[in-house]
Amino acid sequence: MKVHREEEAKPDIWFVVIPDDVRKYCRPQSFVEPALRHEARREFATSLKDNVRYAKRLQTNPSLFAEQNEAAEPYAYKEHFRNQLKARLLIDRIATQIVRESTLNNVGNRGSSAKERAEEHLQSQIAWNMSTTAFYKLGGRPWKVAGIREGVAYIGLVFKRNLSSGKGNAAACGAQMFLDSGDGLVFKGADGQWFDSETDEFHLTREAAKDLIAKAIESYKAKHNGQAPAELFIHGQTRFNRLEYGGFCDAVSAESTRVVAIRIRDESSFKLFTRQNTPVLRGTAYIADQNHAFLWTKGWTPRLRTYPGMEVPNPLSVEICHGAAKIEEVLKDVLALTKLNYNTCRFGDGKPITLKFADAIGEVLVTRPVKDAPPLPFMYYI
């Protein structure tokens, strides 16, 4: 990072090649063979469990002894090499592509075994993913979806519980904004006690919702000559309450921007079957009423003449919680947003890009303490 800050010539993207052992041992719940284990250091208590509990308590109630606070600092970080690296490089705005050694070794003649032949078939997919992602992180746009309306911004809310904070209901909150051009930005909101253990849902206060959306609106204006979006669609996986929607509306001018809050979640209790030997057509929708519908974003794709799946495809439940919009318009937008994943070799994803990477981005936000993270393009997180 010193080179990145001080040198005049800076690389546009870092390719980080890691041994497979790093992925094997440096991620949550990884298994270490008995022969390689070392006894964990216990700074505060006799048992490892008590040690972790006390260290987390010090995150919110520091000790009078500085050495104990220093010993507790590592417990504020999560055991995940990739996310740790991404979070550490956010402030320096360094785009990275992390690749395992075994991925790069998958070239040439792999041999005659069935496993090696199967790996050989992945080479075109690896080449596509690597080249497309690198092109995107260098500032290019691999493709643009036709039909996306101008003057529209789509925001997906990101929540992730911060279990290392010492508080059971603490969570990090962020927002992903995507524009009609395919550009994406991630905004970090204030950490707070957003998780409700009784409902198993995340909810912001009205003020926190206003502050988060206000950041997104300012960034949108900076890209559009001070012009606010005409329409703002906010996607979430839980139903937004009235306080949150009120905060969203407080962040915009009612005369210039229409705000619509939408809940999108997987639905497994409702299935459709066809009379043919093919699954339901991708893009099929069942409209229950003017505010709720089921949308099949996975299914038979005539252009590909196949269904890239192993099970009967499940729909998404799409519900307009607050605001006025035509349900058909919302469904078209959601389907289009499933085709903006530049990080994979797929025709379309099951979820729109606003929610597709919500969990991954949330993990980066809580992997290590990230304070005052500026609004950054989506590429820094993936």
C-alpha positions as CSV (number, residue, x, y, z in Angstrom):
1,M,0.0,0.0,0.0
2,K,3.0,2.3,0.5
3,V,3.9,1.9,-3.1
4,H,0.3,2.7,-4.1
5,R,0.3,5.9,-2.0
6,E,3.8,7.2,-2.9
7,E,4.6,6.0,-6.4
8,E,3.6,8.2,-9.3
9,A,2.8,5.2,-11.6
10,K,0.1,3.1,-9.9
11,P,-1.3,-0.2,-11.2
12,D,-5.0,-0.1,-12.2
13,I,-5.8,-3.5,-10.7
14,W,-4.0,-5.9,-8.4
15,F,-4.1,-9.6,-9.2
16,V,-3.6,-11.4,-5.9
17,V,-2.6,-15.1,-6.3
18,I,-3.0,-17.1,-3.2
19,P,-2.1,-20.7,-2.4
20,D,-5.0,-23.0,-1.8
21,D,-3.9,-23.5,1.8
22,V,-4.9,-19.9,2.5
23,R,-8.4,-20.6,1.4
24,K,-8.4,-23.9,3.3
25,Y,-7.2,-22.5,6.6
26,C,-8.0,-18.8,6.6
27,R,-11.8,-18.7,6.5
28,P,-14.6,-19.2,9.0
29,Q,-15.0,-22.7,10.5
30,S,-12.0,-24.0,8.6
31,F,-10.6,-27.3,9.8
32,V,-7.0,-27.7,10.8
33,E,-5.5,-31.2,10.9
34,P,-4.4,-32.3,14.4
35,A,-0.8,-32.5,13.4
36,L,-0.8,-28.7,12.4
37,R,-2.7,-27.4,15.4
38,H,-1.2,-25.1,18.1
39,E,-2.8,-24.4,21.4
40,A,-4.6,-21.1,21.3
41,R,-3.4,-18.3,23.5
42,R,-5.7,-17.3,26.3
43,E,-5.2,-13.8,27.3
44,F,-8.1,-13.3,29.7
45,A,-9.6,-16.6,30.8
46,T,-9.0,-20.2,31.3
47,S,-11.3,-21.4,28.5
48,L,-11.2,-20.3,24.8
49,K,-15.0,-19.6,24.9
50,D,-14.7,-17.3,27.9
51,N,-11.7,-15.7,26.3
52,V,-13.6,-14.7,23.2
53,R,-16.6,-13.5,25.2
54,Y,-14.5,-11.3,27.4
55,A,-12.6,-9.9,24.4
56,K,-15.8,-8.9,22.7
57,R,-17.0,-7.2,25.8
58,L,-13.9,-5.0,25.8
59,Q,-14.9,-3.8,22.3
60,T,-17.7,-1.7,23.9
61,N,-16.4,-1.4,27.5
62,P,-12.7,-0.9,27.4
63,S,-10.5,-2.0,30.3
64,L,-8.5,0.5,32.4
65,F,-5.5,-1.5,31.5
66,A,-4.2,-0.7,28.0
67,E,-2.5,-4.1,27.5
68,Q,-5.9,-5.9,27.8
69,N,-7.5,-3.6,25.2
70,E,-4.6,-4.3,22.8
71,A,-4.9,-8.1,23.4
72,A,-8.6,-7.8,22.6
73,E,-8.1,-6.0,19.3
74,P,-7.7,-9.1,17.1
75,Y,-11.1,-10.3,18.1
76,A,-12.6,-7.3,16.2
77,Y,-11.5,-9.0,13.0
78,K,-13.2,-12.0,11.3
79,E,-11.3,-15.0,10.1
80,H,-11.6,-14.6,6.3
81,F,-8.5,-13.7,4.2
82,R,-10.4,-12.5,1.2
83,N,-12.8,-10.2,3.0
84,Q,-10.0,-8.9,5.3
85,L,-7.9,-8.0,2.2
86,K,-10.9,-6.3,0.5
87,A,-11.8,-4.3,3.6
88,R,-8.2,-3.2,4.2
89,L,-7.8,-1.8,0.7
90,L,-11.1,0.1,0.6
91,I,-9.6,3.4,2.0
92,D,-6.8,3.3,-0.6
93,R,-9.2,2.5,-3.4
94,I,-7.3,-0.5,-4.7
95,A,-9.2,-2.8,-7.1
96,T,-8.2,-6.4,-6.6
97,Q,-8.9,-9.7,-8.4
98,I,-8.1,-12.6,-6.0
99,V,-7.3,-15.9,-7.7
100,R,-6.3,-19.2,-6.3
101,E,-3.2,-21.0,-7.6
102,S,-5.3,-24.0,-8.6
103,T,-7.5,-21.8,-10.8
104,L,-4.4,-20.6,-12.7
105,N,-3.1,-24.2,-12.9
106,N,-6.2,-25.3,-14.8
107,V,-4.6,-24.8,-18.2
108,G,-3.2,-27.0,-20.9
109,N,-3.6,-30.8,-21.1
110,R,-4.9,-31.9,-17.7
111,G,-4.6,-35.6,-18.3
112,S,-6.9,-38.5,-19.0
113,S,-8.7,-39.0,-15.7
114,A,-12.4,-38.1,-15.5
115,K,-11.7,-35.4,-12.9
116,E,-9.0,-33.8,-15.0
117,R,-11.2,-33.9,-18.1
118,A,-14.0,-32.2,-16.1
119,E,-11.6,-29.5,-15.0
120,E,-10.6,-28.9,-18.6
121,H,-14.2,-28.0,-19.4
122,L,-14.0,-25.1,-16.9
123,Q,-11.2,-23.3,-18.8
124,S,-13.5,-21.3,-21.1
125,Q,-15.6,-20.2,-18.0
126,I,-12.4,-19.3,-16.1
127,A,-11.1,-17.2,-19.1
128,W,-14.5,-15.5,-19.4
129,N,-14.8,-14.6,-15.7
130,M,-11.2,-13.4,-15.4
131,S,-11.3,-11.2,-18.6
132,T,-14.7,-9.8,-18.1
133,T,-14.1,-8.9,-14.4
134,A,-10.8,-7.3,-15.2
135,F,-12.3,-5.3,-18.0
136,Y,-15.0,-4.1,-15.6
137,K,-12.6,-3.2,-12.8
138,L,-10.5,-1.2,-15.3
139,G,-13.4,1.0,-15.9
140,G,-15.1,-0.7,-18.9
141,R,-18.7,-1.9,-19.2
142,P,-18.8,-5.5,-20.7
143,W,-22.4,-5.0,-21.7
144,K,-25.5,-2.8,-21.0
145,V,-29.0,-4.0,-20.6
146,A,-31.5,-2.6,-23.2
147,G,-34.7,-1.1,-22.0
148,I,-33.5,0.3,-18.6
149,R,-35.2,3.7,-18.2
150,E,-33.1,6.9,-17.9
151,G,-33.3,8.9,-14.7
152,V,-33.9,5.8,-12.6
153,A,-31.7,4.7,-9.7
154,Y,-31.9,1.3,-8.0
155,I,-30.7,0.8,-4.4
156,G,-30.3,-2.4,-2.5
157,L,-30.0,-2.3,1.3
158,V,-27.3,-4.4,2.8
159,F,-27.4,-5.6,6.4
160,K,-24.9,-7.8,8.2
161,R,-24.8,-8.7,11.9
162,N,-21.6,-7.6,13.6
163,L,-21.1,-10.5,16.0
164,S,-17.6,-9.3,17.0
165,S,-18.9,-6.0,18.5
166,G,-20.0,-7.5,21.8
167,K,-23.7,-6.6,21.2
168,G,-26.1,-9.3,20.0
169,N,-28.3,-6.9,17.9
170,A,-25.4,-4.9,16.4
171,A,-25.3,-4.8,12.6
172,A,-23.6,-2.9,9.7
173,C,-25.7,-1.3,7.1
174,G,-24.9,-0.2,3.6
175,A,-26.5,0.6,0.3
176,Q,-25.7,-0.5,-3.3
177,M,-26.8,1.9,-5.9
178,F,-27.0,0.9,-9.6
179,L,-27.7,3.3,-12.4
180,D,-29.1,2.8,-15.9
181,S,-25.5,2.8,-17.2
182,G,-24.6,-0.2,-15.1
183,D,-22.4,1.8,-12.7
184,G,-22.6,0.7,-9.1
185,L,-21.6,2.4,-5.9
186,V,-21.6,1.1,-2.3
187,F,-22.3,3.4,0.7
188,K,-21.6,2.6,4.3
189,G,-24.2,3.7,6.7
190,A,-23.9,4.1,10.5
191,D,-23.4,0.9,12.5
192,G,-26.2,0.4,15.0
193,Q,-28.5,-2.0,16.7
194,W,-30.6,-2.7,13.6
195,F,-31.3,-6.4,14.2
196,D,-34.5,-7.6,15.9
197,S,-34.0,-11.1,17.3
198,E,-37.8,-11.5,17.8
199,T,-38.7,-10.9,14.2
200,D,-35.3,-11.9,12.8
201,E,-35.3,-8.8,10.7
202,F,-33.2,-5.6,10.2
203,H,-34.8,-2.2,10.4
204,L,-33.3,1.3,10.4
205,T,-34.4,4.3,12.3
206,R,-36.0,7.1,10.3
207,E,-32.9,9.3,10.7
208,A,-30.4,6.5,9.7
209,A,-32.6,5.7,6.6
210,K,-32.5,9.4,5.6
211,D,-28.7,9.7,6.0
212,L,-28.0,6.6,4.0
213,I,-30.2,7.5,1.1
214,A,-29.0,11.1,1.2
215,K,-25.5,9.9,0.5
216,A,-26.7,7.9,-2.5
217,I,-28.6,10.9,-3.9
218,E,-25.6,13.2,-3.6
219,S,-23.5,10.7,-5.5
220,Y,-26.2,10.4,-8.2
221,K,-26.3,14.2,-8.6
222,A,-22.5,14.3,-8.9
223,K,-22.8,12.0,-11.9
224,H,-25.7,13.8,-13.5
225,N,-24.9,17.5,-13.4
226,G,-26.7,18.1,-10.1
227,Q,-29.9,16.4,-11.3
228,A,-31.7,14.1,-8.9
229,P,-33.2,10.8,-10.1
230,A,-36.8,11.0,-11.3
231,E,-37.5,7.5,-9.8
232,L,-35.8,5.7,-6.9
233,F,-36.5,2.0,-6.3
234,I,-35.2,0.6,-3.0
235,H,-34.9,-3.1,-2.8
236,G,-34.7,-5.1,0.4
237,Q,-35.1,-8.7,1.7
238,T,-37.4,-7.7,4.6
239,R,-40.6,-5.6,4.4
240,F,-39.8,-1.9,5.0
241,N,-41.7,-0.3,7.8
242,R,-43.2,3.2,7.7
243,L,-40.4,4.8,9.7
244,E,-37.8,3.6,7.1
245,Y,-39.9,4.7,4.2
246,G,-40.4,8.1,5.8
247,G,-36.6,8.4,6.1
248,F,-36.2,7.5,2.4
249,C,-38.7,10.2,1.4
250,D,-37.0,12.8,3.8
251,A,-33.8,12.4,1.8
252,V,-35.3,13.5,-1.5
253,S,-37.6,16.2,-2.9
254,A,-41.1,14.9,-3.4
255,E,-41.5,17.2,-6.5
256,S,-38.5,15.7,-8.3
257,T,-38.1,12.1,-7.1
258,R,-40.6,9.3,-6.7
259,V,-39.6,6.7,-4.1
260,V,-40.8,3.1,-4.2
261,A,-39.8,0.5,-1.5
262,I,-39.8,-3.1,-2.7
263,R,-39.3,-6.4,-0.9
264,I,-37.7,-9.2,-2.9
265,R,-37.2,-12.7,-1.5
266,D,-37.0,-16.3,-2.6
267,E,-40.2,-18.2,-2.7
268,S,-40.1,-22.0,-2.5
269,S,-43.8,-22.8,-1.7
270,F,-45.2,-21.8,-5.1
271,K,-44.1,-23.7,-8.3
272,L,-45.3,-23.8,-11.9
273,F,-45.0,-26.8,-14.2
274,T,-45.5,-26.9,-18.0
275,R,-47.0,-29.5,-20.2
276,Q,-43.8,-29.7,-22.2
277,N,-40.6,-31.4,-21.2
278,T,-39.1,-28.1,-20.3
279,P,-39.2,-26.0,-17.1
280,V,-41.2,-22.8,-16.9
281,L,-40.0,-20.0,-19.2
282,R,-37.5,-17.5,-17.7
283,G,-39.4,-14.2,-17.3
284,T,-42.7,-15.8,-16.5
285,A,-44.7,-13.8,-13.9
286,Y,-47.8,-14.5,-11.9
287,I,-49.4,-11.2,-10.7
288,A,-51.4,-11.8,-7.5
289,D,-52.5,-8.2,-7.2
290,Q,-51.4,-4.7,-8.0
291,N,-48.7,-4.7,-5.3
292,H,-47.5,-8.4,-5.3
293,A,-46.3,-10.8,-7.9
294,F,-44.1,-13.9,-8.4
295,L,-41.3,-13.7,-11.0
296,W,-39.4,-16.6,-12.4
297,T,-35.9,-15.3,-13.0
298,K,-34.6,-18.8,-13.6
299,G,-36.0,-21.2,-16.2
300,W,-36.0,-22.3,-19.8
301,T,-34.2,-19.7,-21.9
302,P,-35.1,-20.1,-25.7
303,R,-32.0,-18.2,-26.8
304,L,-29.8,-20.8,-25.1
305,R,-32.2,-23.7,-25.7
306,T,-31.6,-24.9,-22.2
307,Y,-32.3,-24.4,-18.5
308,P,-29.0,-24.1,-16.6
309,G,-30.3,-25.8,-13.4
310,M,-30.9,-29.1,-11.8
311,E,-34.2,-28.5,-9.9
312,V,-37.6,-27.1,-10.6
313,P,-37.0,-23.3,-10.7
314,N,-38.4,-21.3,-7.8
315,P,-39.8,-17.7,-8.3
316,L,-39.0,-14.5,-6.5
317,S,-41.7,-12.9,-4.5
318,V,-41.8,-9.2,-5.4
319,E,-43.9,-6.9,-3.2
320,I,-44.3,-3.2,-3.4
321,C,-44.3,-2.2,0.3
322,H,-44.6,1.6,-0.1
323,G,-44.9,4.0,-2.9
324,A,-46.8,4.0,-6.2
325,A,-45.6,2.0,-9.2
326,K,-47.0,-0.4,-11.7
327,I,-46.2,-4.0,-10.7
328,E,-45.4,-4.9,-14.4
329,E,-42.8,-2.1,-14.5
330,V,-41.2,-3.3,-11.3
331,L,-41.0,-6.9,-12.6
332,K,-39.4,-5.8,-15.9
333,D,-36.7,-3.8,-13.9
334,V,-36.0,-6.7,-11.6
335,L,-35.6,-9.1,-14.5
336,A,-33.2,-6.7,-16.3
337,L,-31.1,-6.3,-13.1
338,T,-30.5,-10.0,-13.0
339,K,-28.3,-9.6,-16.1
340,L,-25.8,-7.0,-14.7
341,N,-23.5,-9.4,-12.9
342,Y,-20.1,-8.8,-14.5
343,N,-18.4,-11.3,-12.2
344,T,-19.7,-14.5,-13.6
345,C,-20.2,-16.4,-16.9
346,R,-24.0,-16.6,-16.7
347,F,-26.8,-15.4,-18.9
348,G,-28.8,-14.2,-15.9
349,D,-28.8,-14.6,-12.1
350,G,-31.7,-15.6,-9.9
351,K,-31.6,-12.3,-8.0
352,P,-31.2,-8.7,-9.2
353,I,-27.7,-7.2,-8.9
354,T,-29.1,-4.9,-6.1
355,L,-29.4,-7.9,-3.8
356,K,-27.1,-10.5,-5.4
357,F,-24.0,-9.4,-3.6
358,A,-25.7,-8.1,-0.5
359,D,-24.3,-10.8,1.8
360,A,-20.7,-10.6,0.3
361,I,-20.6,-6.8,0.7
362,G,-22.0,-7.0,4.2
363,E,-19.2,-9.5,5.1
364,V,-16.6,-7.1,3.9
365,L,-18.1,-4.3,6.0
366,V,-18.0,-6.3,9.2
367,T,-14.8,-8.3,8.6
368,R,-12.7,-5.5,10.2
369,P,-13.4,-2.0,11.6
370,V,-14.0,0.2,8.6
371,K,-14.5,3.8,9.7
372,D,-15.5,6.6,7.4
373,A,-15.4,4.5,4.3
374,P,-16.2,6.8,1.3
375,P,-18.8,5.9,-1.3
376,L,-16.9,3.5,-3.6
377,P,-17.6,1.8,-6.9
378,F,-19.0,-1.7,-6.6
379,M,-15.9,-3.2,-8.1
380,Y,-13.9,-2.6,-4.9
381,Y,-16.1,-5.1,-3.0
382,I,-16.2,-8.0,-5.5
